[in-house]
């Protein structure tokens, strides 16, 4: 590899492209979380079933409500577990893809026209060319966003 790849902390070089993958850090995968949900639901319904057989019939509806709330929280979490952004610089084009809840927004920019600016309260990075703009860095730690901005600017100059 050439010396250029050593200056990028967040980027990876693939074929003739620079690639930044900005993904949400999930300590627990959706399948692991589903296993925990099933275990919690089983225990909760088991305890409620025991008290229901002892005559406390109102425990079961509340246990069912609890399991329903846990299931809803799981679905919300799982829907956003794969959220992320990817930035690819190849052949004079900067391609940005942002995925949120399964919906992918893709913007393609000519390298010569791209302008990068810190933007918003969260200090996201705005990638702009003419009227087309997209904000990235949502899934990156705030202390790494300036590093990403520096790397993107450098890569756009060197490409």
DSSP file (Angstrom, degrees, kcal/mol; ACC not computed):
  #  RESIDUE AA STRUCTURE BP1 BP2  ACC     N-H-->O    O-->H-N    N-H-->O    O-->H-N    TCO  KAPPA ALPHA  PHI   PSI    X-CA   Y-CA   Z-CA
    1    1 A X              0   0    0      0, 0.0     2,-0.1     0, 0.0     5,-0.0   0.000 360.0 360.0 360.0 155.6    0.0    0.0    0.0
    2    2 A X    >   -     0   0    0      1,-0.1     3,-0.8     3,-0.0     4,-0.3  -0.270 360.0-100.3 -83.2 174.9    1.1    3.6   -0.5
    3    3 A X  G >  S+     0   0    0      1,-0.2     3,-0.9     2,-0.2     4,-0.5   0.661 110.1  76.6 -70.4 -17.2    1.8    6.1    2.2
    4    4 A X  G >  S+     0   0    0      1,-0.2     3,-1.2     2,-0.2     4,-0.3   0.856  86.1  59.8 -64.3 -35.1   -1.6    7.8    1.8
    5    5 A X  G X  S+     0   0    0     -3,-0.8     3,-0.7     1,-0.3    -1,-0.2   0.736  95.3  64.5 -68.2 -20.6   -3.5    5.0    3.7
    6    6 A X  G <  S+     0   0    0     -3,-0.9    -1,-0.3    -4,-0.3    -2,-0.2   0.738  94.7  58.7 -73.7 -21.8   -1.4    5.7    6.8
    7    7 A X  G <  S+     0   0    0     -3,-1.2     2,-0.6    -4,-0.5    -1,-0.2   0.552  88.9  84.8 -86.4  -6.6   -2.8    9.2    7.3
    8    8 A X    <   +     0   0    0     -3,-0.7   140,-0.1    -4,-0.3    -1,-0.0  -0.859  47.2 176.5-102.9 120.0   -6.4    8.0    7.5
    9    9 A X  S    S+     0   0    0     -2,-0.6    -1,-0.2   138,-0.1   139,-0.1   0.824  84.6  27.9 -86.8 -35.7   -7.6    6.9   11.0
   10   10 A X  S    S+     0   0    0    137,-0.1    11,-0.5   134,-0.1     2,-0.2   0.619 106.1  84.7-103.0 -16.8  -11.2    6.2   10.2
   11   11 A X  E     -A   20   0A   0      9,-0.1     2,-0.4    -6,-0.1     9,-0.2  -0.504  57.5-154.0 -91.4 156.2  -11.0    5.3    6.5
   12   12 A X  E     -A   19   0A   0      7,-2.5     7,-2.9    -2,-0.2     2,-0.6  -0.958  16.6-130.0-122.5 146.3  -10.3    2.0    4.8
   13   13 A X  E     +A   18   0A   0     -2,-0.4     2,-0.4     5,-0.2     5,-0.2  -0.869  28.8 176.0 -98.7 123.7   -8.8    1.6    1.4
   14   14 A X  E >   -A   17   0A   0      3,-2.4     3,-2.3    -2,-0.6     2,-0.1  -0.993  61.1 -45.4-128.8 124.7  -10.8   -0.8   -0.8
   15   15 A X  T 3  S-     0   0    0     -2,-0.4    -2,-0.0     1,-0.3     0, 0.0  -0.357 124.1 -25.7  52.4-121.8   -9.8   -1.3   -4.4
   16   16 A X  T 3  S+     0   0    0     -2,-0.1    75,-0.5    -3,-0.1     2,-0.3  -0.139 123.5  88.4-108.9  37.1   -9.2    2.2   -5.7
   17   17 A X  E <   -A   14   0A   0     -3,-2.3    -3,-2.4    73,-0.1     2,-0.4  -0.931  68.4-132.4-134.0 154.7  -11.6    3.9   -3.2
   18   18 A X  E     -AB  13  89A   0     71,-2.1    71,-2.6    -2,-0.3     2,-0.4  -0.912  29.7-165.7-102.6 137.1  -11.5    5.3    0.2
   19   19 A X  E     -AB  12  88A   0     -7,-2.9    -7,-2.5    -2,-0.4     2,-0.5  -0.985  14.1-169.8-133.1 126.4  -14.4    4.1    2.4
   20   20 A X  E     -AB  11  87A   0     67,-3.0    67,-2.5    -2,-0.4     2,-0.6  -0.973   6.6-166.0-113.8 124.0  -15.7    5.4    5.7
   21   21 A X  E     - B   0  86A   0    -11,-0.5     2,-0.8    -2,-0.5    65,-0.2  -0.943   4.0-174.0-112.0 113.5  -18.2    3.2    7.5
   22   22 A X  E     + B   0  85A   0     63,-3.5    63,-3.1    -2,-0.6     2,-0.3  -0.876  18.4 166.1-111.8  99.2  -20.0    5.1   10.3
   23   23 A X  E     - B   0  84A   0     -2,-0.8    61,-0.2    61,-0.2     2,-0.2  -0.817  41.4-102.1-118.2 153.4  -22.1    2.7   12.2
   24   24 A X        -     0   0    0     59,-1.4     2,-0.8    -2,-0.3   116,-0.1  -0.477  38.2-122.4 -65.9 138.1  -24.0    2.7   15.5
   25   25 A X        -     0   0    0     -2,-0.2     2,-0.6   114,-0.1     3,-0.1  -0.790  30.8-173.3 -89.0 112.6  -22.1    0.8   18.2
   26   26 A X        -     0   0    0     -2,-0.8     3,-0.1     1,-0.1     4,-0.0  -0.924  15.0-171.8-109.3 113.4  -24.4   -2.0   19.5
   27   27 A X  S    S+     0   0    0     -2,-0.6     2,-0.5     1,-0.2    -1,-0.1   0.783  81.5  43.7 -71.9 -25.9  -23.1   -3.9   22.4
   28   28 A X  S    S-     0   0    0     -3,-0.1    -1,-0.2     4,-0.0     2,-0.1  -0.981  84.7-135.5-123.2 127.5  -26.0   -6.3   22.2
   29   29 A X     >  -     0   0    0     -2,-0.5     4,-2.6     1,-0.1     5,-0.2  -0.371  28.3-109.1 -74.7 159.2  -27.1   -7.7   18.8
   30   30 A X  H  > S+     0   0    0      1,-0.2     4,-2.3     2,-0.2     5,-0.1   0.865 120.1  52.5 -57.2 -36.3  -30.9   -7.9   18.1
   31   31 A X  H  > S+     0   0    0      2,-0.2     4,-1.8     1,-0.2    -1,-0.2   0.890 110.1  47.7 -68.9 -37.3  -30.8  -11.7   18.4
   32   32 A X  H  > S+     0   0    0      2,-0.2     4,-2.0     1,-0.2    -2,-0.2   0.912 112.6  49.3 -66.3 -41.7  -29.1  -11.5   21.8
   33   33 A X  H  X S+     0   0    0     -4,-2.6     4,-2.5     1,-0.2    -2,-0.2   0.879 108.3  53.5 -65.0 -37.3  -31.7   -8.9   22.9
   34   34 A X  H  X S+     0   0    0     -4,-2.3     4,-2.5    -5,-0.2    -1,-0.2   0.891 107.1  52.2 -63.6 -38.9  -34.5  -11.1   21.6
   35   35 A X  H  X S+     0   0    0     -4,-1.8     4,-2.2     2,-0.2    -2,-0.2   0.914 110.8  46.8 -62.7 -42.8  -33.2  -14.0   23.7
   36   36 A X  H  X S+     0   0    0     -4,-2.0     4,-2.9     2,-0.2     5,-0.2   0.903 111.3  52.4 -64.9 -41.2  -33.2  -11.8   26.8
   37   37 A X  H  X S+     0   0    0     -4,-2.5     4,-2.8     2,-0.2    -2,-0.2   0.920 109.8  48.1 -60.8 -45.2  -36.7  -10.5   26.0
   38   38 A X  H  X S+     0   0    0     -4,-2.5     4,-2.5     2,-0.2    -1,-0.2   0.917 113.1  48.6 -62.4 -43.5  -38.0  -14.1   25.7
   39   39 A X  H  X S+     0   0    0     -4,-2.2     4,-2.4     2,-0.2    -2,-0.2   0.933 113.8  45.8 -63.3 -46.0  -36.3  -15.0   29.0
   40   40 A X  H  X S+     0   0    0     -4,-2.9     4,-2.7     1,-0.2     5,-0.2   0.917 113.9  49.0 -63.3 -42.8  -37.7  -12.0   30.8
   41   41 A X  H  X S+     0   0    0     -4,-2.8     4,-2.8    -5,-0.2     5,-0.2   0.899 111.1  50.1 -63.1 -41.0  -41.2  -12.5   29.3
   42   42 A X  H  X S+     0   0    0     -4,-2.5     4,-2.3    -5,-0.2    -2,-0.2   0.931 113.6  44.8 -63.2 -46.8  -41.1  -16.2   30.3
   43   43 A X  H  X S+     0   0    0     -4,-2.4     4,-2.7     2,-0.2     5,-0.2   0.933 114.9  48.5 -63.3 -45.9  -40.1  -15.4   33.9
   44   44 A X  H  X S+     0   0    0     -4,-2.7     4,-2.5     1,-0.2    -2,-0.2   0.930 115.3  43.2 -61.9 -46.7  -42.6  -12.6   34.2
   45   45 A X  H  X S+     0   0    0     -4,-2.8     4,-2.5    -5,-0.2    -1,-0.2   0.842 112.6  54.5 -69.4 -31.7  -45.5  -14.7   32.8
   46   46 A X  H  X S+     0   0    0     -4,-2.3     4,-2.1    -5,-0.2    -2,-0.2   0.932 111.2  43.9 -64.7 -45.8  -44.4  -17.6   35.0
   47   47 A X  H  X S+     0   0    0     -4,-2.7     4,-2.3     2,-0.2     5,-0.2   0.922 115.0  49.4 -64.1 -44.4  -44.5  -15.5   38.1
   48   48 A X  H  X S+     0   0    0     -4,-2.5     4,-2.3    -5,-0.2    12,-0.3   0.893 109.4  52.6 -62.4 -39.4  -47.8  -14.0   37.1
   49   49 A X  H  X S+     0   0    0     -4,-2.5     4,-2.2     2,-0.2    -1,-0.2   0.897 107.8  51.4 -62.7 -40.7  -49.2  -17.5   36.3
   50   50 A X  H  X S+     0   0    0     -4,-2.1     4,-1.0     1,-0.2    -2,-0.2   0.947 113.4  43.3 -60.8 -48.5  -48.2  -18.7   39.8
   51   51 A X  H  <>S+     0   0    0     -4,-2.3     5,-2.6     1,-0.2     4,-0.2   0.822 110.1  57.2 -69.3 -29.5  -50.0  -15.7   41.5
   52   52 A X  H ><5S+     0   0    0     -4,-2.3     3,-1.3     1,-0.2    -1,-0.2   0.909 105.5  50.3 -65.0 -41.4  -53.0  -16.1   39.1
   53   53 A X  H 3<5S+     0   0    0     -4,-2.2    -1,-0.2     1,-0.3    -2,-0.2   0.746 106.7  56.6 -67.7 -21.3  -53.4  -19.7   40.4
   54   54 A X  T 3<5S-     0   0    0     -4,-1.0    -1,-0.3    -5,-0.2    -2,-0.2   0.447 129.6 -95.3 -87.7  -1.4  -53.2  -18.4   43.9
   55   55 A X  T < 5S+     0   0    0     -3,-1.3     2,-1.6    -4,-0.2    -3,-0.2   0.359  90.3 121.7 107.7  -5.7  -56.2  -16.1   43.3
   56   56 A X    > < +     0   0    0     -5,-2.6     3,-1.3     1,-0.2     4,-0.4  -0.618  30.9 167.5 -89.3  79.0  -54.4  -12.8   42.3
   57   57 A X  T >>  +     0   0    0     -2,-1.6     4,-0.6     1,-0.3     3,-0.5   0.707  63.9  65.8 -71.7 -20.2  -56.1  -12.6   38.9
   58   58 A X  H 3> S+     0   0    0      1,-0.2     4,-1.1    -3,-0.2    -1,-0.3   0.615  85.6  73.2 -78.0 -10.3  -55.0   -9.0   38.2
   59   59 A X  H <> S+     0   0    0     -3,-1.3     4,-2.1     1,-0.2    -1,-0.2   0.895  90.1  58.2 -68.9 -38.3  -51.3   -9.9   38.1
   60   60 A X  H <> S+     0   0    0     -3,-0.5     4,-2.6    -4,-0.4     5,-0.2   0.908 102.8  50.2 -63.5 -45.5  -51.6  -11.6   34.7
   61   61 A X  H  X S+     0   0    0     -4,-0.6     4,-2.2     1,-0.2    -1,-0.2   0.904 113.0  47.7 -60.7 -37.8  -53.0   -8.5   32.8
   62   62 A X  H  X S+     0   0    0     -4,-1.1     4,-2.2     2,-0.2    -1,-0.2   0.868 110.9  50.9 -70.4 -34.6  -50.2   -6.4   34.2
   63   63 A X  H  X S+     0   0    0     -4,-2.1     4,-2.4     2,-0.2    -2,-0.2   0.897 110.7  49.3 -66.5 -39.9  -47.6   -9.0   33.3
   64   64 A X  H  X S+     0   0    0     -4,-2.6     4,-2.3     2,-0.2    -2,-0.2   0.902 110.3  50.6 -64.5 -40.3  -49.0   -9.2   29.8
   65   65 A X  H  X S+     0   0    0     -4,-2.2     4,-2.3    -5,-0.2    -2,-0.2   0.893 110.1  50.8 -62.7 -40.1  -48.8   -5.4   29.6
   66   66 A X  H  X S+     0   0    0     -4,-2.2     4,-2.5     2,-0.2    -2,-0.2   0.925 110.8  47.4 -63.1 -45.7  -45.2   -5.6   30.7
   67   67 A X  H  X S+     0   0    0     -4,-2.4     4,-2.4     1,-0.2    -2,-0.2   0.882 111.3  52.0 -64.9 -38.0  -44.3   -8.1   28.1
   68   68 A X  H  X S+     0   0    0     -4,-2.3     4,-2.3     2,-0.2    -1,-0.2   0.906 109.8  48.8 -63.4 -42.3  -46.0   -6.0   25.4
   69   69 A X  H  X S+     0   0    0     -4,-2.3     4,-2.4     2,-0.2    -2,-0.2   0.907 111.6  49.3 -64.5 -41.9  -44.1   -2.9   26.5
   70   70 A X  H  X S+     0   0    0     -4,-2.5     4,-2.3     1,-0.2    -2,-0.2   0.911 111.1  50.1 -62.8 -41.9  -40.8   -4.9   26.4
   71   71 A X  H  X S+     0   0    0     -4,-2.4     4,-2.4     2,-0.2    -2,-0.2   0.893 110.1  50.1 -63.5 -40.4  -41.7   -6.2   22.9
   72   72 A X  H  X S+     0   0    0     -4,-2.3     4,-2.2     2,-0.2    -2,-0.2   0.926 110.8  49.0 -63.7 -44.9  -42.5   -2.7   21.7
   73   73 A X  H  X S+     0   0    0     -4,-2.4     4,-2.4     1,-0.2    -2,-0.2   0.897 110.7  51.8 -61.4 -40.1  -39.1   -1.4   23.0
   74   74 A X  H  X S+     0   0    0     -4,-2.3     4,-3.2     2,-0.2     5,-0.2   0.928 108.9  49.6 -61.7 -45.9  -37.4   -4.4   21.3
   75   75 A X  H  X S+     0   0    0     -4,-2.4     4,-2.0     1,-0.2    -2,-0.2   0.899 111.2  49.2 -62.5 -40.4  -39.0   -3.6   18.0
   76   76 A X  H  X S+     0   0    0     -4,-2.2     4,-1.0     2,-0.2    -1,-0.2   0.929 114.8  44.9 -64.0 -44.3  -38.0    0.1   18.2
   77   77 A X  H >X S+     0   0    0     -4,-2.4     3,-0.7     1,-0.2     4,-0.6   0.939 113.2  49.6 -64.0 -47.0  -34.4   -0.9   19.0
   78   78 A X  H >< S+     0   0    0     -4,-3.2     3,-0.7     1,-0.2     4,-0.4   0.840 103.8  60.4 -63.9 -32.9  -34.2   -3.6   16.3
   79   79 A X  H 3< S+     0   0    0     -4,-2.0    -1,-0.2     1,-0.2     3,-0.2   0.837 115.4  33.5 -63.5 -32.2  -35.6   -1.2   13.7
   80   80 A X  H X< S+     0   0    0     -4,-1.0     3,-1.4    -3,-0.7    -1,-0.2   0.357  89.4  98.8-105.4   5.2  -32.6    1.2   14.3
   81   81 A X  T << S+     0   0    0     -3,-0.7    -1,-0.1    -4,-0.6    -2,-0.1   0.799  87.9  44.2 -64.6 -28.7  -29.9   -1.4   15.1
   82   82 A X  T 3  S+     0   0    0     -4,-0.4    -1,-0.3    -3,-0.2    -2,-0.1   0.303  82.9 131.8-100.4  10.1  -28.5   -1.3   11.5
   83   83 A X    <   +     0   0    0     -3,-1.4   -59,-1.4   -60,-0.1     2,-0.3  -0.278  29.6 121.6 -59.0 146.2  -28.6    2.5   11.1
   84   84 A X  E     -BC  23  99A   0     15,-1.6    15,-3.2   -61,-0.2     2,-0.4  -0.980  49.3-113.3 175.7-179.7  -25.4    4.0    9.8
   85   85 A X  E     -BC  22  98A   0    -63,-3.1   -63,-3.5    -2,-0.3     2,-0.4  -0.982  16.5-164.0-136.0 145.3  -23.7    6.0    7.1
   86   86 A X  E     -BC  21  97A   0     11,-2.5    11,-2.7    -2,-0.4     2,-0.4  -0.998   1.3-166.2-132.0 140.8  -21.1    5.1    4.5
   87   87 A X  E     -BC  20  96A   0    -67,-2.5   -67,-3.0    -2,-0.4     2,-0.4  -0.992   7.7-174.3-126.1 126.6  -19.0    7.5    2.6
   88   88 A X  E     -BC  19  95A   0      7,-2.7     7,-3.1    -2,-0.4     2,-0.6  -0.985  10.9-165.1-127.0 128.6  -17.1    6.4   -0.5
   89   89 A X  E     +BC  18  94A   0    -71,-2.6   -71,-2.1    -2,-0.4     2,-0.3  -0.948  30.6 146.1-112.4 111.8  -14.6    8.4   -2.5
   90   90 A X  E >   - C   0  93A   0      3,-2.4     3,-2.0    -2,-0.6   -73,-0.1  -0.992  61.0  -5.9-149.3 135.9  -13.9    6.8   -5.9
   91   91 A X  T 3  S-     0   0    0    -75,-0.5     3,-0.1    -2,-0.3    -1,-0.1   0.838 127.2 -51.7  51.6  42.5  -13.2    8.0   -9.4
   92   92 A X  T 3  S+     0   0    0      1,-0.2    19,-2.8    67,-0.1     2,-0.4   0.610 116.6 110.5  75.3  10.8  -13.7   11.7   -8.6
   93   93 A X  E <   -CD  90 110A   0     -3,-2.0    -3,-2.4    17,-0.2     2,-0.6  -0.952  55.2-152.8-121.0 139.3  -17.1   11.0   -7.0
   94   94 A X  E     -CD  89 109A   0     15,-2.6    15,-2.8    -2,-0.4     2,-0.5  -0.956  15.8-167.6-109.7 116.9  -18.1   11.2   -3.3
   95   95 A X  E     -CD  88 108A   0     -7,-3.1    -7,-2.7    -2,-0.6     2,-0.5  -0.920   2.9-171.2-110.0 125.3  -21.0    8.9   -2.6
   96   96 A X  E     -CD  87 107A   0     11,-3.1    11,-2.9    -2,-0.5     2,-0.5  -0.969   2.5-175.4-119.0 126.7  -22.8    9.2    0.8
   97   97 A X  E     -CD  86 106A   0    -11,-2.7   -11,-2.5    -2,-0.5     2,-0.5  -0.988   1.9-171.8-123.3 126.6  -25.4    6.7    1.9
   98   98 A X  E     -CD  85 105A   0      7,-2.8     7,-3.2    -2,-0.5     2,-0.5  -0.974   4.5-164.5-118.6 124.9  -27.4    7.2    5.2
   99   99 A X  E     +CD  84 104A   0    -15,-3.2   -15,-1.6    -2,-0.5     2,-0.4  -0.934  12.8 169.4-112.4 129.3  -29.6    4.4    6.5
  100  100 A X  E >  S- D   0 103A   0      3,-2.3     3,-1.8    -2,-0.5   -20,-0.1  -0.950  73.5 -18.6-140.6 117.5  -32.3    5.1    9.1
  101  101 A X  T 3  S-     0   0    0     -2,-0.4   -21,-0.1     1,-0.3     3,-0.1   0.845 128.3 -51.1  55.5  38.2  -34.9    2.5   10.1
  102  102 A X  T 3  S+     0   0    0      1,-0.2     2,-0.6   -23,-0.1    -1,-0.3   0.369 112.8 118.4  85.3  -5.0  -34.3    0.6    6.8
  103  103 A X  E <   -D  100   0A   0     -3,-1.8    -3,-2.3     2,-0.0     2,-0.5  -0.854  50.7-155.1 -97.8 124.4  -34.7    3.7    4.6
  104  104 A X  E     -D   99   0A   0     -2,-0.6     2,-0.5    -5,-0.2    -5,-0.2  -0.865   7.0-165.2-105.1 127.1  -31.5    4.5    2.6
  105  105 A X  E     -D   98   0A   0     -7,-3.2    -7,-2.8    -2,-0.5     2,-0.5  -0.952  12.2-168.5-108.2 124.9  -30.8    8.1    1.4
  106  106 A X  E     +D   97   0A   0     -2,-0.5     2,-0.4    -9,-0.2    -9,-0.2  -0.953   9.1 179.9-120.6 130.3  -28.1    8.2   -1.2
  107  107 A X  E     -D   96   0A   0    -11,-2.9   -11,-3.1    -2,-0.5     2,-0.5  -0.993   9.3-161.0-127.8 136.5  -26.4   11.4   -2.5
  108  108 A X  E     -D   95   0A   0     -2,-0.4     2,-0.3   -13,-0.2   -13,-0.2  -0.970  12.2-172.3-120.3 131.3  -23.6   11.4   -5.1
  109  109 A X  E     -D   94   0A   0    -15,-2.8   -15,-2.6    -2,-0.5     2,-0.5  -0.910  28.7-118.3-124.7 147.3  -21.4   14.5   -5.4
  110  110 A X  E >>  -D   93   0A   0     -2,-0.3     3,-1.6   -17,-0.2     4,-0.9  -0.746  29.0-132.9 -78.4 127.2  -18.7   15.6   -7.9
  111  111 A X  G >4 S+     0   0    0    -19,-2.8     3,-0.6    -2,-0.5    -1,-0.1   0.822 102.6  57.6 -53.4 -36.9  -15.5   15.8   -5.9
  112  112 A X  G 34 S+     0   0    0    -20,-0.3    -1,-0.3     1,-0.2   -19,-0.1   0.764 110.5  42.5 -67.3 -25.9  -14.6   19.2   -7.4
  113  113 A X  G <4 S+     0   0    0     -3,-1.6    17,-0.3    16,-0.1    -1,-0.2   0.519  85.5 117.1-100.5  -6.6  -17.9   20.8   -6.2
  114  114 A X    <<  -     0   0    0     -4,-0.9     2,-0.4    -3,-0.6    15,-0.2  -0.396  39.8-172.3 -71.4 135.8  -18.1   19.3   -2.7
  115  115 A X  E     -E  128   0B   0     13,-2.9    13,-2.6    -2,-0.1     2,-0.4  -0.993   7.6-155.6-124.3 135.9  -18.0   21.6    0.3
  116  116 A X  E     +E  127   0B   0     -2,-0.4     2,-0.3    11,-0.2    11,-0.2  -0.938  18.6 167.3-115.3 132.6  -17.7   20.3    3.9
  117  117 A X  E     -E  126   0B   0      9,-2.0     9,-3.8    -2,-0.4     2,-0.2  -1.000  39.9-113.9-142.3 140.1  -19.0   22.3    6.9
  118  118 A X  E     -E  125   0B   0     -2,-0.3     2,-0.3     7,-0.2     7,-0.2  -0.550  49.4-175.6 -65.0 141.9  -19.6   21.6   10.6
  119  119 A X  E   > +E  124   0B   0      5,-3.5     5,-2.2    -2,-0.2     3,-0.1  -0.999  23.3   5.1-149.0 142.7  -23.4   22.0   11.0
  120  120 A X  T > 5S-     0   0    0     -2,-0.3     3,-1.0     3,-0.2     6,-0.0   0.037  88.9 -62.6  82.5 174.5  -26.1   22.0   13.6
  121  121 A X  T 3 5S+     0   0    0      1,-0.3    -1,-0.2     2,-0.1     0, 0.0   0.837 134.5  50.6 -67.0 -34.2  -26.2   21.7   17.4
  122  122 A X  T 3 5S-     0   0    0     -3,-0.1    -1,-0.3     1,-0.0    -2,-0.1   0.427 112.1-122.3 -83.6   2.3  -24.7   18.2   17.3
  123  123 A X  T < 5 +     0   0    0     -3,-1.0    -3,-0.2     1,-0.1    -2,-0.1   0.940  47.2 174.0  52.2  54.5  -21.9   19.5   15.1
  124  124 A X  E   < -E  119   0B   0     -5,-2.2    -5,-3.5    -6,-0.1     2,-0.6  -0.339  36.4-104.4 -76.0 170.0  -22.6   17.1   12.3
  125  125 A X  E     -EF 118 136B   0     11,-2.8    11,-2.9    -7,-0.2     2,-0.6  -0.886  28.5-149.3-102.5 121.8  -20.7   17.4    9.0
  126  126 A X  E     -EF 117 135B   0     -9,-3.8    -9,-2.0    -2,-0.6     2,-0.6  -0.812   5.3-160.6 -93.4 123.2  -22.7   18.9    6.2
  127  127 A X  E     +EF 116 134B   0      7,-3.3     7,-2.0    -2,-0.6     2,-0.4  -0.919  22.9 174.7-101.4 121.1  -21.6   17.6    2.7
  128  128 A X  E     +EF 115 133B   0    -13,-2.6   -13,-2.9    -2,-0.6     2,-0.3  -0.979  25.7 169.3-136.5 140.7  -22.9   20.1    0.1
  129  129 A X  E >  S- F   0 132B   0      3,-2.6     3,-1.6    -2,-0.4     2,-0.3  -0.830  73.5 -48.6-146.6 107.7  -22.6   20.6   -3.6
  130  130 A X  T 3  S-     0   0    0    -17,-0.3    -1,-0.1    -2,-0.3   -15,-0.0  -0.505 122.4 -19.1  66.0-129.1  -24.9   23.2   -5.0
  131  131 A X  T 3  S+     0   0    0     -2,-0.3     2,-0.4    -3,-0.1    -1,-0.3   0.604 118.4  94.1 -85.7 -13.1  -28.5   22.6   -3.7
  132  132 A X  E <   +F  129   0B   0     -3,-1.6    -3,-2.6   -24,-0.0     2,-0.3  -0.684  51.8 159.5 -86.0 129.0  -27.8   19.0   -2.8
  133  133 A X  E     +F  128   0B   0     -2,-0.4     2,-0.3    -5,-0.2    -5,-0.2  -0.994  17.2 178.2-148.7 151.3  -26.8   18.5    0.9
  134  134 A X  E     -F  127   0B   0     -7,-2.0    -7,-3.3    -2,-0.3     2,-0.4  -0.983  22.4-132.9-150.5 146.6  -26.6   15.8    3.5
  135  135 A X  E     +F  126   0B   0     -2,-0.3     2,-0.3    -9,-0.2    -9,-0.2  -0.870  27.2 179.3-105.7 135.5  -25.4   15.7    7.1
  136  136 A X  E     +F  125   0B   0    -11,-2.9   -11,-2.8    -2,-0.4   -38,-0.0  -0.822  47.2  67.3-128.9 167.3  -23.2   12.9    8.3
  137  137 A X    >   +     0   0    0     -2,-0.3     3,-1.5   -13,-0.2    -1,-0.1   0.455  54.9 128.8 103.2   4.2  -21.5   11.8   11.5
  138  138 A X  T 3  S+     0   0    0      1,-0.3     4,-0.1    -3,-0.1    -2,-0.1   0.813  78.6  42.0 -60.5 -33.4  -24.6   11.1   13.5
  139  139 A X  T 3  S+     0   0    0   -117,-0.1     2,-0.4     2,-0.1    -1,-0.3   0.181  99.1  92.2-103.1  15.9  -23.3    7.6   14.6
  140  140 A X  S <  S-     0   0    0     -3,-1.5     5,-0.1  -118,-0.1  -116,-0.1  -0.876  87.6 -99.5-110.8 142.0  -19.8    8.8   15.3
  141  141 A X    >>  -     0   0    0     -2,-0.4     3,-1.6     1,-0.1     4,-0.8  -0.283  34.3-119.5 -55.8 144.7  -18.5    9.9   18.7
  142  142 A X  H >> S+     0   0    0      1,-0.3     4,-0.5     2,-0.2     3,-0.5   0.805 112.5  57.3 -61.9 -30.4  -18.4   13.7   18.9
  143  143 A X  H 34 S+     0   0    0      1,-0.2     4,-0.3     2,-0.1    -1,-0.3   0.681 106.6  50.7 -74.4 -15.5  -14.7   13.8   19.5
  144  144 A X  H <> S+     0   0    0     -3,-1.6     4,-2.4     1,-0.1    -1,-0.2   0.561  87.7  82.5 -95.9 -10.1  -14.1   11.9   16.2
  145  145 A X  H <X S+     0   0    0     -4,-0.8     4,-2.6    -3,-0.5     5,-0.2   0.912  90.7  49.7 -63.2 -42.3  -16.2   14.1   14.0
  146  146 A X  H  X S+     0   0    0     -4,-0.5     4,-2.4     2,-0.2    -1,-0.2   0.872 110.1  52.9 -62.9 -32.6  -13.4   16.7   13.6
  147  147 A X  H  > S+     0   0    0     -4,-0.3     4,-2.6     2,-0.2    -2,-0.2   0.927 110.1  47.4 -64.8 -44.7  -11.1   13.8   12.6
  148  148 A X  H  X S+     0   0    0     -4,-2.4     4,-2.8     2,-0.2     5,-0.2   0.924 111.4  50.7 -61.8 -44.5  -13.6   12.7   10.0
  149  149 A X  H  X S+     0   0    0     -4,-2.6     4,-2.4     1,-0.2    -2,-0.2   0.920 112.0  47.4 -59.5 -44.7  -14.0   16.2    8.7
  150  150 A X  H  X S+     0   0    0     -4,-2.4     4,-2.5     2,-0.2    -1,-0.2   0.920 112.9  48.6 -62.8 -44.7  -10.2   16.5    8.4
  151  151 A X  H  X S+     0   0    0     -4,-2.6     4,-2.8     2,-0.2    -2,-0.2   0.911 111.7  48.9 -64.3 -42.2   -9.9   13.2    6.7
  152  152 A X  H  X S+     0   0    0     -4,-2.8     4,-2.4     2,-0.2    -1,-0.2   0.928 112.1  48.5 -63.8 -43.9  -12.6   14.0    4.2
  153  153 A X  H  X S+     0   0    0     -4,-2.4     4,-1.9    -5,-0.2    -2,-0.2   0.928 113.8  46.9 -61.6 -44.0  -11.1   17.3    3.3
  154  154 A X  H  X S+     0   0    0     -4,-2.5     4,-2.3     1,-0.2    -2,-0.2   0.923 112.2  49.4 -63.3 -44.7   -7.7   15.8    2.9
  155  155 A X  H  X S+     0   0    0     -4,-2.8     4,-1.8     1,-0.2    -1,-0.2   0.879 109.9  51.5 -64.5 -37.9   -9.0   12.9    0.7
  156  156 A X  H  < S+     0   0    0     -4,-2.4    -1,-0.2    -5,-0.2    -2,-0.2   0.866 111.8  47.3 -67.4 -35.1  -10.9   15.4   -1.5
  157  157 A X  H  < S+     0   0    0     -4,-1.9    -2,-0.2    -5,-0.2    -1,-0.2   0.900 117.4  41.7 -69.5 -40.3   -7.8   17.4   -2.0
  158  158 A X  H  <        0   0    0     -4,-2.3    -2,-0.2     1,-0.2    -1,-0.2   0.696 360.0 360.0 -82.7 -20.2   -5.6   14.4   -2.8
  159  159 A X     <        0   0    0     -4,-1.8    -1,-0.2    -5,-0.2   -67,-0.1   0.514 360.0 360.0 -66.7 360.0   -8.1   12.5   -5.0
